[in-house]
Amino acid sequence: AFHDTKTGKSSQGPLSGTWYGTYRDSGGTGRITLVLLQKGPEIQGILRLQGGAPGSLEGKIEGGQGSFTLHAVSEKCPGSGRGTVRIEGSKLSGQYRGQDCRGAIDGGAFELGR
C-alpha cells in the first residue's frame, strides 16, 4: 500500500520488506534474498546470494523502474556492480553487471517476489 509520508502514517515505501528469488550471471546461478527499505524514491537494501557473502544495495525508483549500485562485502572476493530494476505488481526483475576478484560479471539477471 502507498502511504503519504507527509501525514505521518508511514515512512516506508511499498517496496520495503523481504524479497526472495533467483539470479543468474556469467559466474553461475542461485537463490537470492533481498531486504529492502524504501523512503520516497530512494531504496537501500541488504542482499545475500546462495552460498555467498552479504552485500549492500542502494538506488532510486521512479514509476515502475529504477537503477541501483551494489557492493559485495566479502573479505576473500569483494565486488561491485550496477543494474536496473522493473517493478511489475508483486515482482521485481532486472539486469546487472559488475566485477569481483575473479573478473567481470556479465549478463546478470534476477527475478524476485514476496
N, C-alpha and C positions, 0 to 999 in steps of 0.2 A: 504494500500500500504506500502511496505517496503521502508525505506529511509536509505541512508548511512549517518550516523551521522558525519563521517569524512569530508564530503563535506559541512557540514553546512546546508543542505537542511531541515532537521527536527531533533529535538532531542527527539521526541516521537515515540515509537514503535507502531505497528499495533493494539495492544490491548487497547491502550489509548482511553478513551471515556466512555459513559454511557451504561450499560448493564441492562436488565430487565428480570425477570424470576420468578421461583418458587423454594421453598425449602421444605424439609420435614425431620424431625428427631423425636427422642423419645419425644420431647416436643410439637410437633404439625406440622402444615403445614402453608404456607402462601406465600406472594409475597415478592420479594427482589429487591432492586435497588442497583447497584454497579457502582461507578465511579472509573475507573482505570487510572493510569498513568504508562506507561512502558518506561523505559530507558535501552536499551540493554536487558540483561536477567532479570533485576530486575523490579518487579511490586510493586506498592503501591496503596492503594485504601481506599475509604470510602464507607461503606455499611449501608443500612437501611432495617431492616426487617419490614414487615407489622405490625403496632401497637407496634413496639419495638423501643428501643433507638438506636442511630447510633453506628457504630463500625468502627474499622480500620483493614486493612489487609496489609500484606507485604509478599513477597516471590520471587521466581525465576522461570523462564520459560526457558526450553531448548527444542528445537524442538517443538513437539506438546503437551508437557505436562510440569507440574511443581508442586511445592509444596508451601504452604503458612501457615502463622500463622495469627490468628485473635484475636481481643480484643473488647469486648462489653464495652462501656463506660457508662453504666447505674449506677447511684448512688445507686439505690434500689437493683439491681441484676447484678453486674458486672460478666463477664465471659471471657473465653479464649478458644482457640482450635487450632487444626492443621488439614490440609487437603491436598488433591491432586486435580489437575485440568487437564482436557484434552481439547485441542483446536481442533475443527473439523469445518473447514470453518468459518462461522459466528456464531458458537455456542460454548459456554463453558459449560462443565459439570464436576461434580466431587463429591467427598465424603469428609466428615469431621467428627470429634468427638471432644468433649471438656467437659467443665463443667461451671456451673454458680451457683448462690446462691441456686438453687433447687437441685443440684447434677449433676450427669453425663448426658451428651448429647451424645447419641449413634445413629448409623445408619443414620447419616446425608447425604443427597444427594441434589444436586441443578442442575438446567438447566437454562442457560441464553442465551439471544440473543440480537441483537441491536434494 
